[in-house]
Amino acid sequence: MIPADGRILQGMASVDQQRLTGEAQIVEKSSGDTIFAATPLLSRQIWVQVEKAETQTLAAQIGELLEQTTEHICRSKRAGCVWPNLAQ
C-alpha cells in the first residue's frame, strides 16, 4: 500500500487506483508520474518524493468529504427535513 501522495523519482510500478479514481484497469506508473496514498502497489519497486502525507492526501480528503456528507444526511434525517418536490 502506498503511504503518501507523491511523484515517482525512479522505477516503474503497477498500481490499482480503482478506490480513488474508479479506473477498473491496473495502471502502469513510471518516473515523473503522480502516485496516490491508499493505492496498492502490485508489482515492482519505486522511489517516491512525498508531496502530501497523512490528512493532506487525496485519499484523506475524499474520506473527509464522505464523513461530512454522512454527518449532514444524519442531521437532516434527525431534523425531519422535508425536501420540496421540484418536479411540480
C-alpha positions, 0 to 999 in steps of 0.5 A, a space after each residue: 500500500 502506498 503511504 503518501 501522495 507523491 511523484 515517482 523519482 525512479 522505477 516503474 510500478 503497477 498500481 490499482 487506483 480503482 478506490 480513488 479514481 474508479 479506473 477498473 484497469 491496473 495502471 502502469 506508473 513510471 518516473 515523473 508520474 503522480 502516485 496516490 496514498 491508499 493505492 496498492 502497489 502490485 508489482 515492482 519497486 519505486 522511489 517516491 518524493 512525498 508531496 502530501 502525507 497523512 490528512 493532506 492526501 487525496 485519499 484523506 480528503 475524499 474520506 473527509 468529504 464522505 464523513 461530512 456528507 454522512 454527518 449532514 444526511 444524519 442531521 437532516 434525517 434527525 431534523 425531519 427535513 422535508 425536501 420540496 418536490 421540484 418536479 411540480 
